[in-house]
């Protein structure tokens, strides 16, 4: 049965001010912290293995992003993830660049064997590689071959377009079924699935792919929305939180592009406008502007 879309999460994040423990990459850590603040949450960026248990215990949600792995990354993420599971805190996992190197792939697989993720977010290439590694299934649109990611970007043949949509929806469903997590596959069209229900998010703009960190910032928004839904949320509540956060980010991107265009601004102006729009977003604006297709 299709879920009724709830539209109160933007206000709920500001009301609850959830604490989000982020173990993320150094390229975008500041952006992630700022976007969580703009949502109304409270970020804490702590990645040393000696402190992650304490920080996770006092937080409401854990965000794990393997964008720039270092010597302590695996140990810190595993310890924090296990503690988050013990505390019944949702874990958001982003397997950045999985498939680009064996090391990244091994970290991702090791984490998912030990830690229960509530949400897994990535581009189509990343999630197809993850599905292949976990199940042996390619989930490939087109010729059935598994393409390599372009670093941390999706391969051109994995772009989410109308003609690849059905195959990639099945990839998202299969990954959710394999992991028990809500899957968020991002691209020109975003796909959110819990293995049973699948929504398409048609918000967003091209400028979002021209700044570094738009995906990492979405991770932060998903974490804030998921935490606001509550520590003991049902799968349906987590699914809705992830979908609404994805729609909110896309909508704010659209509004930021319009604002930047009025001042003839480029990507720098767009980045600033995007942060502004997230900080100004309310439930009424989200409800009026979200473009969610229940598939």
VENGI-V434941 format. One record per residue. N is the residue number from 1. RES is the residue in three letters. SS is DSSP state (~ for helix, > for strand, _ for the rest). PHI is phi in whole degrees, 0 to 359 (* if undefined). OMEGA is omega in whole degrees, 0 to 359 (NA if undefined). Layout:
n-><N,N>
res-><RES,RES>
ss-><SS,SS>
phi-><PHI,PHI>
omega-><OMEGA,OMEGA>
This chain:
n-><1,2,3,4,5,6,7,8,9,10,11,12,13,14,15,16,17,18,19,20,21,22,23,24,25,26,27,28,29,30,31,32,33,34,35,36,37,38,39,40,41,42,43,44,45,46,47,48,49,50,51,52,53,54,55,56,57,58,59,60,61,62,63,64,65,66,67,68,69,70,71,72,73,74,75,76,77,78,79,80,81,82,83,84,85,86,87,88,89,90,91,92,93,94,95,96,97,98,99,100,101,102,103,104,105,106,107,108,109,110,111,112,113,114,115,116,117,118,119,120,121,122,123,124,125,126,127,128,129,130,131,132,133,134,135,136,137,138,139,140,141,142,143,144,145,146,147,148,149,150,151,152,153,154,155,156,157,158,159,160,161,162,163,164,165,166,167,168,169,170,171,172,173,174,175,176,177,178,179,180,181,182,183,184,185,186,187,188,189,190,191,192,193,194,195,196,197,198,199,200,201,202,203,204,205,206,207,208,209,210,211,212,213,214,215,216,217,218,219,220,221,222,223,224,225,226,227,228,229,230,231,232,233,234,235,236,237,238,239,240,241,242,243,244,245,246,247,248,249,250,251,252,253,254,255,256,257,258,259,260,261,262,263,264,265,266,267,268,269,270,271,272,273,274,275,276,277,278,279,280,281,282,283,284,285,286,287,288,289,290,291,292,293,294,295>
res-><UNK,UNK,UNK,UNK,UNK,UNK,UNK,UNK,UNK,UNK,UNK,UNK,UNK,UNK,UNK,UNK,UNK,UNK,UNK,UNK,UNK,UNK,UNK,UNK,UNK,UNK,UNK,UNK,UNK,UNK,UNK,UNK,UNK,UNK,UNK,UNK,UNK,UNK,UNK,UNK,UNK,UNK,UNK,UNK,UNK,UNK,UNK,UNK,UNK,UNK,UNK,UNK,UNK,UNK,UNK,UNK,UNK,UNK,UNK,UNK,UNK,UNK,UNK,UNK,UNK,UNK,UNK,UNK,UNK,UNK,UNK,UNK,UNK,UNK,UNK,UNK,UNK,UNK,UNK,UNK,UNK,UNK,UNK,UNK,UNK,UNK,UNK,UNK,UNK,UNK,UNK,UNK,UNK,UNK,UNK,UNK,UNK,UNK,UNK,UNK,UNK,UNK,UNK,UNK,UNK,UNK,UNK,UNK,UNK,UNK,UNK,UNK,UNK,UNK,UNK,UNK,UNK,UNK,UNK,UNK,UNK,UNK,UNK,UNK,UNK,UNK,UNK,UNK,UNK,UNK,UNK,UNK,UNK,UNK,UNK,UNK,UNK,UNK,UNK,UNK,UNK,UNK,UNK,UNK,UNK,UNK,UNK,UNK,UNK,UNK,UNK,UNK,UNK,UNK,UNK,UNK,UNK,UNK,UNK,UNK,UNK,UNK,UNK,UNK,UNK,UNK,UNK,UNK,UNK,UNK,UNK,UNK,UNK,UNK,UNK,UNK,UNK,UNK,UNK,UNK,UNK,UNK,UNK,UNK,UNK,UNK,UNK,UNK,UNK,UNK,UNK,UNK,UNK,UNK,UNK,UNK,UNK,UNK,UNK,UNK,UNK,UNK,UNK,UNK,UNK,UNK,UNK,UNK,UNK,UNK,UNK,UNK,UNK,UNK,UNK,UNK,UNK,UNK,UNK,UNK,UNK,UNK,UNK,UNK,UNK,UNK,UNK,UNK,UNK,UNK,UNK,UNK,UNK,UNK,UNK,UNK,UNK,UNK,UNK,UNK,UNK,UNK,UNK,UNK,UNK,UNK,UNK,UNK,UNK,UNK,UNK,UNK,UNK,UNK,UNK,UNK,UNK,UNK,UNK,UNK,UNK,UNK,UNK,UNK,UNK,UNK,UNK,UNK,UNK,UNK,UNK,UNK,UNK,UNK,UNK,UNK,UNK,UNK,UNK,UNK,UNK,UNK,UNK,UNK,UNK,UNK,UNK,UNK,UNK,UNK,UNK,UNK,UNK,UNK,UNK>
ss-><_,_,_,_,_,_,_,_,~,~,~,~,~,~,~,~,_,_,>,>,>,>,>,_,_,_,_,_,~,~,~,~,~,~,~,~,~,~,~,_,_,>,>,>,>,_,_,_,_,_,_,~,~,~,~,~,~,_,_,_,>,>,>,>,>,_,_,_,_,_,_,_,~,~,~,~,~,~,~,~,~,~,~,~,~,~,~,_,_,>,>,>,>,>,_,_,_,>,_,_,>,~,~,~,~,~,~,~,~,~,~,~,~,~,_,_,_,_,>,>,>,>,>,~,~,~,~,~,~,~,~,~,~,~,~,_,_,_,_,_,_,_,_,_,_,_,_,_,_,>,_,_,>,_,_,~,~,~,_,_,_,_,_,_,~,~,~,~,~,~,~,~,~,~,~,~,~,~,~,_,_,>,>,>,>,>,_,_,_,>,>,>,>,_,_,_,_,>,>,>,>,_,_,_,_,~,~,~,~,~,_,_,_,~,~,~,~,~,~,~,~,~,~,~,~,~,~,~,_,_,_,_,_,_,~,~,~,~,~,~,~,~,~,~,~,~,~,~,~,~,~,~,~,~,~,~,~,~,~,~,~,~,_,_,_,_,~,~,~,~,~,~,~,~,~,~,~,~,~,~,_,_,~,~,~,~,~,~,~,_,_,>,>,>,_>
phi-><*,292,275,281,285,261,234,250,286,300,290,294,298,293,289,275,49,296,271,247,275,246,248,228,267,291,294,235,302,295,296,295,299,293,288,294,298,297,292,116,270,232,276,225,257,225,228,274,304,287,238,294,296,293,293,298,297,268,261,255,201,242,248,244,227,267,305,227,294,228,302,266,300,299,296,295,293,296,297,294,296,295,292,299,299,295,276,62,263,295,245,257,237,236,277,303,69,304,96,287,216,295,299,298,298,295,297,298,293,298,298,289,287,253,245,274,272,277,221,242,240,188,280,298,295,299,286,291,298,298,299,299,294,278,234,86,271,281,60,262,289,91,274,85,269,273,275,266,296,270,69,258,258,289,294,305,285,258,302,277,233,303,282,254,300,296,294,284,298,294,301,298,298,295,292,297,296,285,249,78,262,287,257,241,258,254,181,300,240,264,242,238,217,247,96,243,262,226,243,256,253,252,272,128,205,299,300,294,273,256,240,284,98,296,291,296,294,299,308,296,293,299,299,295,293,294,297,295,292,116,293,252,296,286,301,296,293,295,302,296,298,296,294,291,297,294,295,298,298,296,297,297,297,300,292,294,297,296,294,294,298,296,254,57,278,259,291,296,295,300,302,295,295,296,299,302,295,296,291,264,295,231,296,296,295,296,297,285,247,295,236,250,249,279,271>
omega-><179,181,172,183,177,189,183,189,180,178,183,177,181,179,185,181,184,177,183,176,184,166,191,188,186,180,188,184,179,178,181,179,182,181,176,175,180,177,185,179,181,183,170,187,185,185,178,182,182,183,188,179,180,182,179,182,182,181,179,183,179,176,179,182,187,187,179,184,176,188,185,188,184,181,181,182,180,181,180,181,179,178,177,177,180,181,184,175,179,177,176,185,179,181,187,174,178,183,178,174,180,181,178,181,181,178,181,182,179,180,184,175,186,188,177,178,174,181,172,181,176,174,187,180,180,183,175,177,180,178,179,182,183,189,185,179,181,185,189,170,174,193,176,179,179,181,177,175,175,186,178,179,177,173,179,182,178,179,180,179,181,184,177,189,185,180,182,172,179,175,180,179,183,179,176,179,182,187,186,181,168,180,174,178,187,179,178,168,179,181,179,184,171,180,179,179,178,177,173,178,184,171,177,181,182,182,182,179,183,172,177,174,181,177,178,178,175,175,181,178,177,179,181,180,180,178,180,179,175,184,182,185,174,177,179,180,177,178,180,180,179,180,181,176,179,177,180,179,179,179,178,175,178,182,178,179,178,181,181,180,181,180,182,182,177,185,177,178,179,180,179,180,179,178,177,184,177,181,182,186,173,185,180,178,180,181,182,186,181,180,184,177,179,191,NA>
